[in-house]
Amino acid sequence: MRRHHRLPARRRGRRAARRVGPVTTARDRGLAAALADARDRPDGEERCAELERIAARADATGDPRTALSARFALVEAYLHLGERWRTVEPVRRMRATLARHPGLLDAHPDETTRLRRHQRQAVEALFGTPRVGLDQARSLLDTLATEVGEDAEAVAELRCRLADHLGDEPAARRAYARWSAGDGADPVGGCPGCAPARRAELLAGWGEPEDALAALGPAFAPDCTDQPERGLVAGLLPWLRTGAQVRAGRAHVRAYRRHRRERAAFPLLATHLRFCALGGHLHRGLEVLAEQLPRLDRPADDLSAMEFAAAGALLCGLAAEAGLGGRRIHRPGHGSRPAAEVDVATLGGQLQALATALAGSFDARNGTGHQSGRIASWLAERPLAAPVPLPAESEFDEDPEADPAEPAPPGPEEPAPLDAALLTGALDARGEPYTVEPDGALAGRWGEATIQFRRLGEVLHARVVAARRLPADRRAEAYAFCNAWNHDRLLPAAYVHEPGDGTLVLAAGVSTDLSCGVAPAQLAVLVAATIRTGAAYADAVAALRP
């Protein structure tokens, strides 16, 4: 049992002031409240702008801890919006803050790992768009290497991919040797379940299809939510180049069933199109192109747009050579471009122009001609083998165990990446009602508490809102209550939110970093603890004086 010693009133007041909400700052209570409010706003530009403002104000007032908290939230907001390139500046500023205050995260090792993971993601943004400066990414990578070591898997992988992006294959191969020698346990690295597919993609690009297929061996382990489909796509062209057309065809049909509608899978569509073009499946390829063409106007990044456009141009060129150049494909309007029915030959020219322009943008930033040369080599490719019949999609509707690559659901004690199925399973097991909100959050009512569970990347976040509201003129009492709660309780972190309607919402939050995965049994404990402590918090709010 925890013992509490009564402090003198003056000391109690100072200590409480440092505990307002989830941000500990005595200099600017309004800044802490603003950060809590910003975290509660819907995803979008308004939320990002407010987090930027809070971080800048914290810098100006000498509050580095709040500045870090605001920028952590800002980076996660950008990642949630799918705009990884925008994370570079806030990550750079966080590193600058730690350079001025080197011991700031000494007591927070999880946040140190979290920052390094964001640093890796910021470096990876360079591969996706020329809007990230080469020197910026190199500086962040060098800082990461200084902290975790040049041979750390995350550093070796980024060195390898950066050298490959610039066309320096010898340097890329040296880094590849260090990267592939790791054991996949680096907490800063990317998803270990997808690492074999990333290696296979590099080897295939270097013209080594057999080695690429060998690297894919571990890719189908059931420890990655992107598998086995991403591994199947990485093997499409190597299987085609080594004469395994039947295996490649089955992999394409199976993987495309998932990728045709999955937003995050857009970067993989170029390989599907190249398979159809080089495998002789021109009609199938044109159907895929027509279905996916609208997504080109809202791509994941510039690299995926460039590769999709190049693969589409290759497909259209080969189709025109085969007498299909007059076939029309609907291209929806976007911006100043009107909607139109475009013939395949004309569409191929449009896509080639887009791919060439994007490659030139990358090369202008990089100071090399590698990306333009890579796109030119794609456009010059010719079919690799005679087409073989593709399987029907219905073959994959039943009996998932017939294919050993199909991942099985994790056992109760087996860690797996956090996903929607795991979270809904944990709530379903409780047998209590909940609803799925439009943004994907799972919300339910437990006693006096409304609790929302949502996934923020690799973080499980729960927000607790007490049913009882206080009038705005009881603000001081509300802050005092939250201070006392945060002083005496570990969970949840309490704070006050002012919605602007003359009332005060007493809310609380719990965030758990699950980047290393979570077992269903462990997730059930986390959900139960959140519900139990969240309900207790709401009961305490309800018990406040009338």
N, C-alpha and C positions, 0 to 999 in steps of 0.2 A: 504494500500500500504506500502511495506517495505521501510524504509529509510536507505540509506547508507551514512556513514560518511567516508570521505577520511582519510586514515591513513598515517603517515609518511612512506616514502619509505622503511626504514629499518624494521619497524613493519609489513608493508604489505608483505615484503619478508618472514619474519619469519612465519607469519600467513599462507601464501600460502604454504610454505613448509610442514606445518602440514596437508595440505588438498590433497596431491597427491593421487589420486585414492581412492578406498574404504577403504584403510588401513591408519590410521593416525600415521605416525612416522616421526620424523625429523632426527633420528639417522642414518637411512639406507634407502635412497631412492631406492637403488637397491633391497633391501629386499621387499619393497612394490611392486615394479614392478614384482619381481619374484613371489610373491603371486598372483598378478592379472593374470600373465601368467599361473601359475599352475591351477588356477580355470578354465581357458579356455581350458585346455588339455582334451582329451578324457578320459573317465573312464578307469582305469586299473592300473597295478602295477607301471608304470612310473610316473603317476600322484601322487599316494600315496607316493612313495619314495621322490618325490620333495617336497611335503607338509611336510613330516617328516624332511627333511633337513632344510626347512625354519623355522619350529618350533624350531629345535635345535639351529639354528643360532640366532634366536630371543632370546632364553634363554641365550645364551652366551653373547649377546650384551646388555642385560638388557632391552629388549623391550617386556614386558609381554602382552601388548595389541595385538601385532602382533602374538605372540606365541599362544594366545587364538584363534585368527581368523584362523590361520593355522590349529590348532587342531580341531576347529569346522568343517572346510572343510574336514579334514581327517576323522573324525568320520562319516560324511555324505557320504563320498566316500566309506568307508568300508560297511556301511549299504546298499548303492546302489549296491554294489557287492555281497550282501548277506552273508557277513563274519562278523557277529555281534561280534564274540569272539575277533576280532582284535581291537574292540573299547575300550577294558578295559584299555589298557596302556595309550592311549591319554586322556581318561577321567580322569584317575588317575593323570596324569600330569597337567591337567587343574585344578583339585582340589588343587594340590600342589601349582600351581601359585597363586590361590586365597587365599591360606593360607598365602603366603608371601605378597600378596597385597590385603588385605581384602576389600578395598573399590572400587576395580577395576570395578565391575559391578553394583555399587549402582545406577548409572544413566541409567542402561539398564535392567529393570525388565524382558523384554521379553527374553533376553539372559540368565538370571538367570533361568527362567523356562525351556528354551531350554536345558541348561546344566543338570538340574535335570532330564529332560526326557531322555537325553542320559545316565545319571547315572543309571536310571531304566533299560534301555536297556542293559547296560553293566552287571548289576547284572543278568538279565534274560539269558545272554549268558552262565552263569554257568550251567543252566539246559540243554543246548544244546550240550555241549562238555566238556570233562575232561581236555581240554587244558587251561581252566581258573582255577586259583587257588582258593580254597575254602576261604582262608584268604583274598585274594584280593576282592572277591565278598562281603564277610561279612563286610570288612572295608568300601567299597563304600555304602553298605546298612546302616551301622551304621551312616555314615556321613549324608546320606539323612534323616535318622530318627531324627538326631540332629537338622536339619534345618526345617523340615516340621512337626515333631511330630510323635511319635510312633503310634498314632491312625489314621494317614493319610491313605487314602485308598491305595495309592501306596505302602506305607511301610507295611501295614497289609497284602496286597496281596503277596508281595515278601516274607515276613516272613512265610506266610502260605505255599507257593509253595516250599520254601527252606526246611522247615521242612518236608514236604511231600516227597521231592526228597531224603532226607536223611533217610526216614523211621520213623520219629518221629511223629506219628499220633496224640498223645495228644497235642503237641505243635502246630501242623498244625490246629487242630480243634479250639484251643483258638484264633489263629490269624484269622481263617476263620470267627469267630463270629464278630471280629472287622471289617474285610473287608466287610462282607455282610451288616453291619449296616450303611455303607456309602450311599450317595445319587447319586454316579456316576459322580459327578461334579469335581473331582480332576483333574486339568490340567496336572499333572505329571503322572497320571495313564495311563494305556493302553486304547485301544478303549473301551468306555463304552458300545457300542453295542455288543461287544464280551464277556464282563465280565460274563453274565449269562452262556454262553457256557463254559467258563473256570471254573466256579464254578460247573457246572454240571459234567464236566470231573473229578473233584476231588471227588465229592460225589459218582459217579459211581465207581471210583477206591477204595473207602472205603466200597463198597458193599451196597450202599443205592440207588437203582434204582428209587424208588418212589420219594425220595427227590431230586434226580437229575432231574427228569422230572418236578417237581414243580419249581426248580430253573430256568428251561429253559423258563418259562412263558414270561419274557420280551425280550427274545433273538430274537424274530422275528420282533421287531420294525424296521422300515425302516431308521435307523440312522447309519448303518454300512455297508460298501461295501462288507464285508465277509458274510453278512446274506442274506437270511435265511439259506444258505447251511451249514455254520459251525454249527449252532444250530441243524440242522437236523442230522448231523453226531454225535454230542454229545448225541443225543437221540437214536441212533441206538440200542446200546446194552441194555440200560434201557428199551426201548420198547420191545425188544426181551425177556428180563428177566421177564417182567410183563405180557407176553402173548399177546402183541399187535403186532403180526407178520406182519399183513397187513400194519399197520402204518409204521413199520420199513422198510418193503420192498419198499413202496412208497418213503420214505425218502431217502433210499439208491439210488434208480434209479434217482431220481430228483437231488440229490446232486452230484452224480458221473458224471452226464452230464457236470457239470462245472469243477469238480476237476480232470477229466481225463487229461486235457491239461494245467491246471493252475499251473505255477511253484511254487507259494507260497503255494499251497494246498498239497504239498508232505507229510507234517507231518500228514495229515488227512487220507492218503491212508491206513494206518495200520488198522484203524477202519473199513473202507470198507471191507478189507480182512477178519478181524475177524467176521464181520457180515455174510459174505458169508460162512465162515467155520462153525460158530456156528448156523447159520440159515438153514443149510443143502443145500446151493446153491453151491455145490462144482464145478460144471462145470462153472458156472458164475464166481466163485472166481478164477479158473485157467485162465480164459480168462482175467480177470483184472490183475492177477499176470503177465501173459505173456506180456500184453500191457505196464505195468508200470515197469517191471524189469530193463530196461536200465537206468531208473532214479536213481536206487539204487547206481550206480557208481558215481553219482554227486548229492548227497543228500543235503538237506538244512543244515543239521548239523548231528552230531553223534547220537543224541537222536532219530531223525526221522529215520535214517538208522537202528538203533537198533530195533526200534519198527516195522518198515516195515519188516525187516528180520525175527523177531520173529513171526509176524502175517503170513508171507509167509510160514515159517516152520510149523506152526500149520495147515495151510490149506493143505500143501503138505502131512503132516502126516495123516490127516483125509482122504484125497483123496486116499492115498496108502492103508489105511485100507478098503476103499470102492472099491478096485480093480482098481483104476486109477493110480497106481504107475508106470506103464510102459508108460504112456502118455509123449510125449516129448515136451519140451518148448525150444525155441531158446534163448540162453543167449549170448549177443554180447560180443566181446572181450573188454578188458580194461586193460591197462598197460601190464603186462607180461602174463595175462590170455588170451588164444586164444578163439575165438568165438566157440561155440559148441551147439549141440542139446542135452540137458540134460533131462534125464527122471525125472519124478516128485519125485520119492523116493530119487534120488541122489541130486536133487536141494534142497529138504527139509533138507537134512543133511548139505549142504553147507550154507544154510541160518541160520540154528540153530547154526552152529559153529561161524558165523559172529555175530549173536545176543549175544551169550554167551561171546565172546571176548570183544565186546563193553561194555556189562554190567560189566564185570570184570574191564575194564578201569575206568568206573565211580566209582565203589566201591573202587578201589585202591586210587583214589583221595579223595573220601569221608570218607574213613575209616569205611565203613559199608558194609553189604552184601545185602542191600535192593534192588538194581537194579537187581542183579542176582536172588534174590528170586522172584521178580516181573516177570521177563522173564520166570522163571521156572513155575510159576503159569499159565502164558498164555499158555505155551506149554502143560500143563496138562489138559486144558479145553476140554470139550466134548460138542456136539451139545445140544442146549437148548430147541429146539422145532422142530416139523416136519415142513418141508418146505412148504410154501404157494406160489402160483403163483405170479411172479413179474409183475408189470405193464409194458406195452410197453413204451419206451421212447417217442413215438409220443403222448402219452396222455398229455405230458407237453409242447407240441409245441404251443398250442393256448390257448386263454382265461386265461391269468395269474390271473385274478381276481377270478377264480373259487377256488383258494386256498388262504385263508386269510393270509397265511404266506408270500405271495409274496409282496415284498416292492414296493410301488408306487414311481414314480419319485417325487423329492422334489418340493414343490411349489416355486414361485418366491422369497418369503421371508423366506423360511424354510432352515435353515443351514443343510448341509450334508457334509460328507467327500469329499475332493477334489479328483476327479478322471478324467480319460480321457474324459468321456462323458460330464461332466460339462464344461470342458475347451473347447472342440470342439463346444459345444452348444453356449458358449459365443462368439466364433469367427464366427460361422455360422449365429448367429443373426445379425451380422454386415453386412452380405452380401458381404464381401470382400474376394478375393481369398487368399488362403494359401495352404501350402503343408505339408504333414506329412513326416518327415525325418526318416531314418532307425532306429535311437535311440528313436523314439517316440516323438521327439520335434515337435512343430508346428511352422512353419516359414512363414513369409510373408514380402512383401515389401510395406512400407508406405512412399511415397515421397523419400527422400534421405536415409531412414533408412531401414535396414533389421533387423527384430525383431524375436527372437526365444522365444517361451514359452515352458517351460518344468517343469514337476513335479519332485522335489527332495524329495521323501518321503512325508512329510506333508507341504513342502514349495513350493510355486509357484515362480519360478525364470524366469526372462525375461532378455535376453541379447540383447542389441542394438548395431549394428555396422553401423557406418557412411559409406556411399558409397565412399566418397572422402578419399584418403590416402595422407599422407604427406611424403616427402623424409626423410630418416633417419637423414640428417644433420639439420633438423628443430626440433630435439628432445626437446630442451629447450623451443621453442615456443609451442610445443604440451603440455608439462607439465604445462606451464603457463596457457594455455587455460583451461585445466582440473581443475587446481587449482581455477581459477576464476569461472568456472561453479559450482564446488562443494561449493564454498563460497556463491554464490548467489542463488542457486537452491536446492530445496529439492530432486527432482527426475530428471533423474536417476543419480546414482553415476558414475562419469566419470573416465576413466583411459586410459592409453596408452599401447598398445600391440605391441611388435616387433616380427613379424613372421619370421625374418631372411632373407628376400628377398630384403633388402635395403629400405623398406618402413615402415611407422608407421600406425597402425590401431588405430583409435580413437573409443573406444567402451565404453559402459556403462552398468550398471546392476541394476535391481530392484528385491529384494527378499522379499517375504511376507510370514510370518509364519501363516499357516491356520490349525494348529493342532486342533483347536476347531471347525473346519468346516467352510463352507462358503455358503451363500445363492446364488442362480443363479443371483439375481439382484445385490448383492454385488460384485460377480465375474465380472459381466458386467462392473461395475464402475471401478474395478481394471484394467481390460484389456483396457478400454477406456483411463484411465489416463496414462497407460504405453505407449500406442500408441501415444497419444497426446504429452507427454513430450519427448518420444523417437524421434519422428519426428522433434520436435523443436530442440533437441540436434543435430541431423544430419544436419538440415538446418544451424545451427550455425557453424558447421564444414565446410559446403560447402561455407559459407560466409567468411572464412578466406582468407587472401591475397593470390593471385595466387602464 
